[in-house]
Amino acid sequence: MSLSGRTAEAPAAPPGPSAARAHLLNAGTVARYRATVADGVDRVARRVAGADRPFTGVAPGELAPRVAGIDLDRPLGDAGAALDELEDVYLRDAVWFHHPRYLAHLNCPVVIPALLGEAVLSAVNSSLDTWDQSAGATLIERRLVDWTAQRIGLGPAADGVFTSGGSQSNLQALLLAREEACAAAQGHDARRDLLPRLRVLTSTAGHFSVQKSAKLLGLAADAVVTVPTDAQRRMIPAALRRELDSCRRDGSVVMAVVATAGTTDFGSIDPLDEIAAICAAAGVWLHVDAAYGCGLLVSPTRRHLLDGIERADSVTVDYHKSFFQPVSSSAVLVRDRRVLRHATYHADYLNPARMVEQRIPNQVDKSLQTTRRFDALKLWLTLRVMGPDALGALFDEVVERAAGAWELISEDPRFEVVTRSPLSTVVFRYLPTGPGRGLADAANLYAREALAASGAALIAGTTVDGRQFLKFTLLNPETTLDDVGHVIQLIAEHAGRYVRERTELACQVG
Ligand SMILES: *Cc1c(COP(=O)(O)O)cnc(C)c1O
């Protein structure tokens, strides 16, 4: 039945119990399951094939009434009709990360083996909290945790768990670090006295989830101390040493240093080896946030950029950033599996303590979540179909493309570029000349919005030292330098028009 085939006056008869049951996946409904999911896949495939822009440019005010106008208490009864409707409220105006002119955030195009994994894992619906809900899935996740820890070089006692994303991984790592700091201080420092004195050091280019985690962990409002970066936006080791000294002098306790391997804006990688040596000397937990840079773990040519990461106490990886995996797919890894006990609680109904003695592998013992998706399956199928080198080669390609884009923009007198990224971002801005020189911030903001409204390309923005910049994040090997050239031409046109109109207006008024 199509959407238009139903009149507003004829309410759907309430489905009887047998009609409702026909929607449950079971032995009797596999034909419907196959057909329904195939129909959904077909709709997406058509949209992917037909997307001539990454976005239609729809405004929230235009889309919101369409979503609000749907009566959720009046079902359509049929998946085809629901898909027709979905075209209207979602698919037509979705943001398409596979499009070569999507250059905005850390969203990657996804590999097909991972989509296969997604289809399998949600239908089987294993929940990774306990062995008795997941069996093989638990073992597969554990193999992937071990595989990742081995790629990092964390050593034989390493462990970890899949998470919902880099933010949760950072939160969990800092929870473990906080507990270790409290445990170490016990005897001469009551926990209550210690908590407000705990500090986390990260660079000024570190991710905001560090601040958020500190708040969630009950630390003081000024607990996160930012360490300055060099011109390449990497943490300055000497400055880190100074901050550690200064914390010691004023009686605060540094519970963790968070180094970033791939800052969100600049792709910069903190000097991990030097930072690790400083942390080791100071006896401070080192967490490496490699949410973005983790793709280097499989790079056939650039793995050395992560040298030193093997000395971390904990590491965040986001496979959904640089392993071409669908959201979500992420993990937190630790050097010493014993620290995961800080996340362990036992419930009689779920994972009673005796199960530990019985060596029943319950992943909930290591996780902040209870019911949890089998996201690991996507990475598993990706590795089994493509292998790590192929993934790493894709990431290498976007890193090379970003270097090309940087050169292109740096040679263009209309633009100013910031540091050259070892990963795949380019931060730059349009520089008006003449009387419009003072309009740079507004012109760059305008260009980004105008571009998004046209849907011709999506780019990101950020501020650098208080000034408005634009950002490309390249994660699509299909993006060519021609695409980049085309988009910077559009930016120059939008920004140039903005400046022209403002300065002409000013002349007329003057
Ligand atoms: C994206 C990002 C995060 C947060 O990861 P989510 O998966 O979005 O929660 C953390 N750190 C860095 C450096 C990131 O780029």
The ligand as an SDF file (V2000), in Angstrom:
LIG
                    3D

 15 15  0  0  0  0  0  0  0  0999 V2000
   35.6810   12.1310   17.6780 C   0  0  0  0  0  0  0  0  0  0  0  0
   36.6380   12.2140   18.7740 C   0  0  0  0  0  0  0  0  0  0  0  0
   36.2900   11.8120   20.0730 C   0  0  0  0  0  0  0  0  0  0  0  0
   34.8690   11.4140   20.4220 C   0  0  0  0  0  0  0  0  0  0  0  0
   34.5110   10.2320   19.8030 O   0  0  0  0  0  0  0  0  0  0  0  0
   32.9710    9.8680   19.5620 P   0  0  0  0  0  0  0  0  0  0  0  0
   33.0620    8.5620   18.8800 O   0  0  0  0  0  0  0  0  0  0  0  0
   32.4270   10.9650   18.6840 O   0  0  0  0  0  0  0  0  0  0  0  0
   32.3100    9.8280   20.8810 O   0  0  0  0  0  0  0  0  0  0  0  0
   37.2560   11.8250   21.0480 C   0  0  0  0  0  0  0  0  0  0  0  0
   38.5090   12.2400   20.7710 N   0  0  0  0  0  0  0  0  0  0  0  0
   38.8750   12.6570   19.5490 C   0  0  0  0  0  0  0  0  0  0  0  0
   40.2880   13.1080   19.3210 C   0  0  0  0  0  0  0  0  0  0  0  0
   37.9530   12.6620   18.5060 C   0  0  0  0  0  0  0  0  0  0  0  0
   38.3050   13.0960   17.2880 O   0  0  0  0  0  0  0  0  0  0  0  0
  1  2  1  0
  2  3  1  0
  2 14  2  0
  3  4  1  0
  3 10  2  0
  4  5  1  0
  5  6  1  0
  6  7  2  0
  6  8  1  0
  6  9  1  0
 10 11  1  0
 11 12  2  0
 12 13  1  0
 12 14  1  0
 14 15  1  0
M  END
$$$$
